[in-house]
Amino acid sequence: MTTYTGGCHCGKIAYAVEGEFNEAIVCNCSHCAMKGFRLAFVPREAFTLKKGEGEWSTYHFNKGAIDHNFCKTCGVESFAFGKMPDGMEIAAINLNCIDALDLSKLTVQDVDGKSV
């Protein structure tokens, strides 16, 4: 497993995340499409906040199942927290916010969230 670092634009939020990011999920729902996310999901324990506790606000929409966390200063949503249908806690990582990740090498999996 590789450990990556990431965070928001202004640097107030920083984290480390363990994973092998070879694929990005691109969802066409109103939220993801407007923000241009490239997402990957990891178990919650693979995510470690390094800096920024209390520096984000949380947005909920639709069923309110995902905590969309965005920096209060720069507005970037670099991660979110949620649960899988089986109850497993996950972190959704905005791969656009990962340092030193070559996004052009990612395989893209399109998801039709607009129809859900």
C-alpha positions as CSV (number, residue, x, y, z in Angstrom):
1,M,0.0,0.0,0.0
2,T,1.3,3.5,-0.9
3,T,0.8,6.4,1.4
4,Y,-0.1,9.7,-0.3
5,T,-0.6,13.2,1.1
6,G,-3.2,15.6,0.1
7,G,-5.3,18.5,1.3
8,C,-7.1,21.7,0.4
9,H,-5.9,24.6,-1.8
10,C,-4.9,27.0,1.0
11,G,-3.1,24.3,3.1
12,K,-5.2,24.6,6.2
13,I,-6.3,20.9,5.8
14,A,-3.8,18.2,5.2
15,Y,-4.0,14.4,5.4
16,A,-2.4,11.2,4.5
17,V,-4.2,8.3,2.8
18,E,-3.2,4.8,2.1
19,G,-4.2,3.2,-1.2
20,E,-3.3,2.2,-4.7
21,F,-4.9,4.9,-6.8
22,N,-5.0,3.5,-10.4
23,E,-8.7,4.3,-11.1
24,A,-10.8,7.4,-10.6
25,I,-14.6,7.4,-10.3
26,V,-16.2,10.2,-12.2
27,C,-19.9,10.6,-11.2
28,N,-22.4,12.7,-13.2
29,C,-24.6,13.6,-10.2
30,S,-25.3,17.3,-9.8
31,H,-22.8,17.6,-6.9
32,C,-19.8,15.7,-8.3
33,A,-20.3,17.0,-11.9
34,M,-20.3,20.6,-10.8
35,K,-17.2,20.2,-8.7
36,G,-15.3,18.0,-11.2
37,F,-14.4,15.3,-8.8
38,R,-12.2,12.3,-9.5
39,L,-12.9,10.0,-6.6
40,A,-11.5,7.0,-4.9
41,F,-13.0,5.3,-1.8
42,V,-10.9,3.8,1.0
43,P,-11.6,2.3,4.4
44,R,-11.9,5.1,7.0
45,E,-8.9,3.8,8.9
46,A,-6.7,4.4,5.7
47,F,-7.3,8.1,6.1
48,T,-5.4,10.2,8.7
49,L,-6.0,13.9,9.2
50,K,-2.6,15.6,9.7
51,K,-3.9,19.2,10.1
52,G,-7.1,21.1,10.0
53,E,-9.5,19.7,12.6
54,G,-12.3,22.3,12.9
55,E,-11.2,24.0,9.6
56,W,-14.0,22.5,7.5
57,S,-17.7,22.8,7.2
58,T,-19.9,19.9,6.2
59,Y,-22.5,19.8,3.4
60,H,-25.3,17.2,3.2
61,F,-27.6,16.7,0.3
62,N,-30.0,14.1,-1.1
63,K,-30.2,11.4,1.6
64,G,-27.6,13.1,3.8
65,A,-25.5,9.9,3.9
66,I,-22.2,11.5,3.0
67,D,-20.4,14.2,5.0
68,H,-19.0,16.4,2.2
69,N,-16.2,18.3,4.1
70,F,-14.9,21.5,2.6
71,C,-12.4,24.0,3.8
72,K,-14.0,27.0,5.4
73,T,-11.2,29.3,3.9
74,C,-10.7,28.1,0.3
75,G,-13.8,26.0,-0.3
76,V,-12.1,22.9,-1.6
77,E,-13.6,19.6,-0.8
78,S,-10.7,17.2,-0.7
79,F,-12.4,14.4,1.2
80,A,-15.7,13.2,2.5
81,F,-16.8,10.6,5.0
82,G,-19.6,8.1,4.7
83,K,-20.7,4.5,5.1
84,M,-21.1,1.6,2.7
85,P,-24.5,-0.2,2.6
86,D,-23.0,-2.8,4.9
87,G,-22.1,-0.2,7.5
88,M,-18.3,0.0,6.8
89,E,-17.0,3.5,7.3
90,I,-15.2,5.0,4.3
91,A,-13.4,8.1,3.2
92,A,-14.1,9.4,-0.3
93,I,-10.9,11.0,-1.6
94,N,-10.9,13.7,-4.3
95,L,-7.9,12.6,-6.3
96,N,-7.5,16.1,-7.7
97,C,-6.3,17.0,-4.2
98,I,-3.6,14.4,-3.9
99,D,0.0,15.6,-4.1
100,A,2.3,13.9,-6.7
101,L,-0.4,11.8,-8.3
102,D,-0.3,11.7,-12.1
103,L,-4.0,12.0,-12.9
104,S,-3.4,11.4,-16.6
105,K,-2.5,7.8,-15.8
106,L,-5.7,6.9,-14.0
107,T,-8.3,4.7,-15.6
108,V,-11.7,6.5,-15.4
109,Q,-14.8,4.7,-14.3
110,D,-17.9,6.7,-15.2
111,V,-20.8,6.4,-12.7
112,D,-24.4,7.4,-13.6
113,G,-25.2,9.1,-10.2
114,K,-27.7,11.4,-12.0
115,S,-30.1,8.5,-12.5
116,V,-29.9,7.3,-8.9
